[in-house]
Amino acid sequence: MLILTDDDTLFNHALGTHDLDLVLLVAQHTQKDPKEYMLFLNQLQSYDEIYRKFKIDEHLGREKSALKYLMCCEGRFEEVQSFVEKHNLYASALQHYPFGTDQYKTIGRGLACILKERGNMEEAGVLFGQCAELRECLECLRFTKQSRLALSVGAQLELPPDEISRLAEQLAENLKCDGAHREAARLYDRYCDNADEAVEVLCEGGLYSDALEVSQARKRVDLISNIMNSLKVESEQTHNLLVEKRELAEKLAARIVVVREKRNQVGTGFEDMEHSDLYSDTTSITATSHTSSSSRRSARSAKGRKKAEMKKYSLKEGSRYEYFAIQEAFKGIMTFLAHREVMIRDMVNMLLLQGLLDPAGKVVAAQQQIIEVVNKSVNTIWPPPKSDVVEEEGEVEPVSYPPEKTKLTSLLLKTSSVVVKTYICST
C-alpha cells in the first residue's frame, strides 16, 4: 500500500475508519514523524466516542457527516450553531431537529434571515412562521403574492383594522403588478372597502363581469356607468387589434409563398439566400461568402450570439432567417387568439347584456375574419415537410413547428348568435 499511495493519503483513509488503533498502526509503518501525529491522536483519544468522530470527520472535510455526530452530543448546541453557520448546513440541521423544538427554531431563524437578505421573501416568511416569528413572517410576506397567507398571519397577530387595510392594499399592488387582477380586486373590495379601486383593477384586467358584480353588490350605479365606458373603449381597441393581426396574418401568408419559391429557385441552401438578388428583384443571383475570421470571433462572444438569435426573428425581407421568422410570427398570432378567446367571449356577452349591439358585432366579426384567415393559411405556413431543413457545411437552419392546436374556432354565443349574425350580414 505504501508503494501505491503517499503517507498522508493512507493516514487519512485509516483515520476515516474512526479506529485510532488502526490509525496508529498505519502511521508507524509510514515515514511520518511521530511528533507530527501523536499529539493529534492523543487529543482525539481524550474526547468521548461521538465527539471524537465529529472531530475526525471535521478534520477530513466531511462536514455533513461531522454535523450528524456533533448534533448527537449533549450540551454542544452553541458549537452546532457555529458549525452550521460556517459551512452553511442549515438544511441538514433542520432535518435532524424535531419541528417546534427550540433547536429547530434557532437554526430556522438563522436560515430565514439569510433568505431574507437574499430577497427570497416568500421562503423566508414561511420559515419565520415555522419558528413562531409571526412579525418577521408578516414583514416578509407583505412583499410577496401570498395574500391569503399574509392576511392569515395578520389575523393571528390580531392587527387592528387599519393595519389590515394597509397590508391588503400593499398586497393588492403586488398582485396587480403581477397581472393577478381578480385577487387584487378582492383585496381592495373586502379588506380596503374600496369598490372604486376594485372595479378599476378588474376593468384593467378585462374582467368586466366581475367588475359588474362588485358594483351591483355595492349598489353603485355610478360604477356601472364607468364599467360600460371602459368596456366600449376596450372593445374598440380589441376590434382594431384583431383587424391589425388579420392584416399581418394575410401579409405573412402571402410573403411565405414568395420566400418559398425563391428558396426553391436558389437551391443552394438558406445561407446563400441572404446574398441573392432574387430577394431584391433587381439583378441576377450572385453567391458570395460571408464567413470570415472576424465574424467567427464575434459569433463566439455573448453579444454576437444574442445578435444572431435576434436575427432569427427578423421579418426584414431578404434576411437570412426570414422563412423561420414568418412561421414564428404566425404562431404568435395563433397563440394570441387562443389566449384572448375567453376575454373576448366575456366582453361580447357584457356588451350584449347592456344592449350595445354595434361594438359587440364589430368584435365578433373581426374575430371570425381573422380566424378564417388563420385556419385557411396554416397549411401555407407549414406545408408537408419536404426540404424545410437545409444543411450547409454542418449548419442546420432553424425550423418552426406549428402549435399543437392548429384549428381555431370562432366565437359562438348561443344567447346572442342571432343578434350578432344579423349585425354581420348588415355590414
For each residue, the residues with C-beta under 8 A, 3 or more apart:
1: 4 5 10
2: 5 7 10 29 30
3:
4: 1
5: 1 2 9 10
6: 9 10
7: 2 10 11 30 31 32
8: 11 12 32
9: 5 6 12 13
10: 1 2 5 6 7 13 14 26 30
11: 7 8 14 15 23 26 27 30 32 37
12: 8 9 15 16 60
13: 9 10 16 17
14: 10 11 17 19 22 23 25 26 27
15: 11 12 18 23 56 59 60
16: 12 13 56 57 60 62
17: 13 14 22 23
18: 15 52 53 56
19: 14 22 23
20: 23 24 41 44 45
21: 24 25
22: 14 17 19 25 26
23: 11 14 15 17 19 20 26 27 37 41
24: 20 21 27 28 41
25: 14 21 22 28 29
26: 10 11 14 22 23 29 30
27: 11 14 23 24 30 32 34 37 41
28: 24 25
29: 2 25 26
30: 2 7 10 11 26 27
31: 7
32: 7 8 11 27 36 37
33: 36 37
34: 27 37 38
35: 38 39
36: 32 33 40
37: 11 23 27 32 33 34 40 41
38: 34 35 41 42
39: 35 42 43
40: 36 37 43 44
41: 20 23 24 27 37 38 44 45
42: 38 39 45 46
43: 39 40 46 47
44: 20 40 41 47 52 55 56
45: 20 41 42 52
46: 42 43
47: 43 44 51 52 55
48: 51 52 73
49: 52 53
50: 53 54 69 72 73
51: 47 48 54 55 69 70 73 76
52: 18 44 45 47 48 49 55 56
53: 18 49 50 56 57 66 69
54: 50 51 57 58 66 67 69 70 73
55: 44 47 51 52 58 59 66
56: 15 16 18 44 52 53 59 60
57: 16 53 54 60 62 63 65 66 69
58: 54 55 61 62 63 66 83
59: 15 55 56
60: 12 15 16 56 57
61: 58
62: 16 57 58 65 66
63: 57 58 66 67 83 87 89
64: 67 68 89 92
65: 57 62 68 69
66: 53 54 55 57 58 62 63 69 70 83
67: 54 63 64 70 71 80 83 84 87 89 92 93 96
68: 64 65 71 72 92 96
69: 50 51 53 54 57 65 66 72 73
70: 51 54 66 67 73 76 79 80 83
71: 67 68 80 93 96 97
72: 50 68 69
73: 48 50 51 54 69 70 76
74:
75:
76: 51 70 73 79 80
77: 80 81 103 106
78: 81 82
79: 70 76 82 83
80: 67 70 71 76 77 83 84 93 103
81: 77 78 84 85 106 107 110
82: 78 79 85 86
83: 58 63 66 67 70 79 80 86 87 89
84: 67 80 81 87 88 89 90 92 93 107 110
85: 81 82 88 110
86: 82 83
87: 63 67 83 84
88: 84 85
89: 63 64 67 83 84 92 93
90: 84 93 94 107 108 110 111 114
91: 94 95 111
92: 64 67 68 84 89 95 96
93: 67 71 80 84 89 90 96 97 107
94: 90 91 97 104 107 108 111
95: 91 92
96: 67 68 71 92 93
97: 71 93 94 101 103 104 107
98: 101 104
99: 104 130
100: 104 105
101: 97 98 104 105
102: 105 106
103: 77 80 97 106 107
104: 94 97 98 99 100 101 107 108 130 131
105: 100 101 102 108 109 130 131 132
106: 77 81 102 103 109 110
107: 81 84 90 93 94 97 103 104 110 111
108: 90 94 104 105 111 112 127 128 130 131
109: 105 106 112 113 127 128 131 133
110: 81 84 85 90 106 107 113 114
111: 90 91 94 107 108 114 115 127
112: 108 109 115 116 124 127 128 131 133 136 140
113: 109 110 116 117 124
114: 90 110 111 117 118
115: 111 112 118 120 121 123 124 127
116: 112 113 119 120 121 124 136 140
117: 113 114
118: 114 115
119: 116
120: 115 116 123 124
121: 115 116 124 125 140 141 143 144
122: 125 126 140 141 144 146
123: 115 120 126 127
124: 112 113 115 116 120 121 127 128 140
125: 121 122 128 129 136 137 138 139 140 141 144 146 149 150
126: 122 123 129 130 137 149
127: 108 109 111 112 115 123 124 130 131
128: 108 109 112 124 125 131 133 134 136 137 140
129: 125 126 132 133 134 137 153
130: 99 104 105 108 126 127
131: 104 105 108 109 112 127 128
132: 105 129
133: 109 112 128 129 136 137
134: 128 129 137 138 153 156 157
135: 138 139 157
136: 112 116 125 128 133 139 140
137: 125 126 128 129 133 134 140 141 153
138: 125 134 135 141 142 150 153 154 157 167
139: 125 135 136 142
140: 112 116 121 122 124 125 128 136 137 143 144
141: 121 122 125 137 138 144 146 149 150 153
142: 138 139 150 167 170 171
143: 121 140 174
144: 121 122 125 140 141 150 174
145: 171 174 175 178 180
146: 122 125 141 149 150
147: 150 151 168 171 172 174 175 183 187
148: 151 152
149: 125 126 141 146 152 153
150: 125 138 141 142 144 146 147 153 154 167 171
151: 147 148 154 155 164 167 168 171 191
152: 148 149 155 156
153: 129 134 137 138 141 149 150 156 157
154: 138 150 151 157 159 163 164 167
155: 151 152 158 159 164
156: 134 152 153
157: 134 135 138 153 154
158: 155
159: 154 155 163 164 167
160: 163 164
161: 164 165
162: 165 166
163: 154 159 160 166 167
164: 151 154 155 159 160 161 167 168 191
165: 161 162 168 169 191 192 193
166: 162 163 169 170
167: 138 142 150 151 154 159 163 164 170 171 191
168: 147 151 164 165 171 172 187 188 190 191 192
169: 165 166 172 173 187 188 191 192 194
170: 142 166 167 173 174
171: 142 145 147 150 151 167 168 174 175 187
172: 147 168 169 175 176 183 184 185 187 188 192 197 201
173: 169 170 176 177 184
174: 143 144 145 147 170 171 177 178
175: 145 147 171 172 178 180 181 183 184 187
176: 172 173 179 180 181 184 201 204
177: 173 174
178: 145 174 175
179: 176 205
180: 145 175 176 183 184
181: 175 176 184 185 201 202 204 205 207
182: 185 186 202 205 207 210
183: 147 172 175 180 186 187
184: 172 173 175 176 180 181 187 188 201
185: 172 181 182 188 189 197 198 199 201 202 205 207 210 211 214
186: 182 183 189 190 198
187: 147 168 169 171 172 175 183 184 190 191 192
188: 168 169 172 184 185 191 192 194 195 197 198 201
189: 185 186 192 193 194 195 198 214 218
190: 168 186 187
191: 151 164 165 167 168 169 187 188
192: 165 168 169 172 187 188 189 197
193: 165 189
194: 169 188 189 197 198
195: 188 189 198 199 214 215 218 220 223
196: 199 200 223
197: 172 185 188 192 194 200 201
198: 185 186 188 189 194 195 201 202 211 214
199: 185 195 196 202 203 211 214 215 220 223 226 227
200: 196 197 203 204
201: 172 176 181 184 185 188 197 198 204 205
202: 181 182 185 198 199 205 207 208 210 211 214
203: 199 200 206 207 208 211 226 227 230 231 234
204: 176 181 200 201
205: 179 181 182 185 201 202
206: 203 234 343 346 347
207: 181 182 185 202 203 210 211 346
208: 202 203 211 212 227 230 231 234 346 347 350
209: 212 213 346 349 350
210: 182 185 202 207 213 214
211: 185 198 199 202 203 207 208 214 215 223 227
212: 208 209 215 216 224 227 350
213: 209 210 216 217
214: 185 189 195 198 199 202 210 211 217 218 223
215: 195 199 211 212 218 220 221 223 224 227
216: 212 213 219 220 224
217: 213 214
218: 189 195 214 215 223
219: 216
220: 195 199 215 216 223 224
221: 215 224 225
222: 225 226
223: 195 196 199 211 214 215 218 220 226 227
224: 212 215 216 220 221 227 228
225: 221 222 228 229
226: 199 203 222 223 229 230
227: 199 203 208 211 212 215 223 224 230 231
228: 224 225 231 232 354 356
229: 225 226 232 233
230: 203 208 226 227 233 234
231: 203 208 227 228 234 235 347 350 351 354 356
232: 228 229 235 236 351 356 359
233: 229 230 236 237
234: 203 206 208 230 231 237 238 347
235: 231 232 238 239 347 351 356 359 360 362 363
236: 232 233 239 240 359 362
237: 233 234 240 241
238: 234 235 241 242 340 344 347 363 366
239: 235 236 242 243 359 362 363 366
240: 236 237 243 244
241: 237 238 244 245
242: 238 239 245 246 363 366 367 369 370
243: 239 240 246 247 366 369 370
244: 240 241 247 248
245: 241 242 248 249 333 336 337 370
246: 242 243 249 250 366 369 370 373
247: 243 244 250 251
248: 244 245 251 252 329 333
249: 245 246 252 253 330 333 370 373 374 377
250: 246 247 253 254 373 377
251: 247 248 254 255
252: 248 249 255 256 326 329 330 333 377 381
253: 249 250 256 257 330 373 376 377 380 381
254: 250 251 257 258
255: 251 252 258 259 317 326
256: 252 253 259 260 323 326 327 380 381
257: 253 254 260 261 380
258: 254 255 261 262
259: 255 256 262 263 322 323 326
260: 256 257 263 264 323 383
261: 257 258 264 265
262: 258 259 265 266 273 276 278 279
263: 259 260 266 267 270 273 323
264: 260 261 267
265: 261 262 278 285
266: 262 263 269 272 273 276 278 285
267: 263 264
268: 271 272 287 392
269: 266 272 273 390 391 392 397
270: 263 273 320 321 323 390 392 397
271: 268 274 290 320 392 393 395
272: 266 268 269 275 276 287 392
273: 262 263 266 269 270 276 278 279 318 320
274: 271 279 290 318 319 320
275: 272 286 287 288 290
276: 262 266 272 273 279 285 286 287 318
277: 280 281 282 283 284 285 286
278: 262 265 266 273 281 285
279: 262 273 274 276 317 318
280: 277 283 318
281: 277 278
282: 277
283: 277 280 286
284: 277
285: 265 266 276 277 278
286: 275 276 277 283
287: 268 272 275 276
288: 275
289:
290: 271 274 275 295
291: 295 296
292: 295 296
293: 296 297
294: 297 298
295: 290 291 292 298 299
296: 291 292 293 299 300
297: 293 294 300 301 304
298: 294 295 301 303 304
299: 295 296 304 305 308
300: 296 297 304 305
301: 297 298 304 305
302: 305 306
303: 298 306 307
304: 297 298 299 300 301 307 308
305: 299 300 301 302 308 309
306: 302 303 309 310
307: 303 304 310 311
308: 299 304 305 311 312
309: 305 306 312 313
310: 306 307 313 314
311: 307 308 314 319 320 321
312: 308 309 321 324 325 328 398
313: 309 310 321 324 325 328 329
314: 310 311 319 321 322 325
315: 319 322 325 326 329
316: 319 322
317: 255 279 322
318: 273 274 276 279 280 322
319: 274 311 314 315 316 322 325
320: 270 271 273 274 311
321: 270 311 312 313 314 324 325 397 398
322: 259 314 315 316 317 318 319 325 326
323: 256 259 260 263 270 326 327 388 397
324: 312 313 321 327 328 397 398 399 400
325: 312 313 314 315 319 321 322 328 329
326: 252 255 256 259 315 322 323 329 330 381
327: 256 323 324 330 331 381 382 400 402
328: 312 313 324 325 331 332 400
329: 248 252 313 315 325 326 332 333
330: 249 252 253 326 327 333 334 374 377 381
331: 327 328 334 335 400 402 403
332: 328 329 335 336
333: 245 248 249 252 329 330 336 337 370 374
334: 330 331 337 338 374 402 403 405 406 408
335: 331 332 338 339 403
336: 245 332 333 339 340
337: 245 333 334 340 341 367 370 371 374 408
338: 334 335 341 403 405 408
339: 335 336 343
340: 238 336 337 343 344
341: 337 338 344 345 411
342: 345 346
343: 206 339 340 346 347
344: 238 340 341 347 348 363 367 411
345: 341 342 348 349 411 413
346: 206 207 208 209 342 343 349 350
347: 206 208 231 234 235 238 343 344 350 351 363
348: 344 345 351 352 360 363 364 411 413 416 420
349: 209 345 346 352 353 413 415 416
350: 208 209 212 231 346 347 353 354
351: 231 232 235 347 348 354 356 357 359 360 363
352: 348 349 355 356 357 360 413 415 416 419 420
353: 349 350
354: 228 231 350 351
355: 352
356: 228 231 232 235 351 352 359 360
357: 351 352 360 361 419 423
358: 361 362 423
359: 232 235 236 239 351 356 362 363
360: 235 348 351 352 356 357 363 364 416 419 420 423
361: 357 358 364 365 419 420 423 424 427
362: 235 236 239 358 359 365 366 423
363: 235 238 239 242 344 347 348 351 359 360 366 367
364: 348 360 361 367 368 410 411 413 420 423 424
365: 361 362 368 369 420 423 424 427
366: 238 239 242 243 246 362 363 369 370
367: 242 337 344 363 364 370 371 410 411
368: 364 365 371 372 410 411 424
369: 242 243 246 365 366 372 373
370: 242 243 245 246 249 333 337 366 367 373 374
371: 337 367 368 374 375 408 409 410
372: 368 369 375 376 410
373: 246 249 250 253 369 370 376 377
374: 249 330 333 334 337 370 371 377 378 408
375: 371 372 378 407 408
376: 253 372 373 380
377: 249 250 252 253 330 373 374 380 381
378: 374 375 381 382 402 406 407
379: 382 383
380: 253 256 257 376 377 383
381: 252 253 256 326 327 330 377 378 402
382: 327 378 379 400 401 402 406
383: 260 379 380 386
384:
385: 388 389
386: 383
387: 390
388: 323 385 397 399
389: 385 396 397 399
390: 269 270 387 396 397
391: 269 394 395 396 397
392: 268 269 270 271 272 395
393: 271
394: 391
395: 271 391 392
396: 389 390 391
397: 269 270 321 323 324 388 389 390 391
398: 312 321 324
399: 324 388 389
400: 324 327 328 331 382
401: 382
402: 327 331 334 378 381 382 406
403: 331 334 335 338 406
404:
405: 334 338 408
406: 334 378 382 402 403
407: 375 378
408: 334 337 338 371 374 375 405
409: 371 412
410: 364 367 368 371 372
411: 341 344 345 348 364 367 368
412: 409 417
413: 345 348 349 352 364 416 417 420
414: 417
415: 349 352
416: 348 349 352 360 413 419 420
417: 412 413 414 420 421
418: 421 422
419: 352 357 360 361 416 422 423
420: 348 352 360 361 364 365 413 416 417 423 424
421: 417 418 424 425
422: 418 419 425 426
423: 357 358 360 361 362 364 365 419 420 426 427
424: 361 364 365 368 420 421 427
425: 421 422
426: 422 423
427: 361 365 423 424
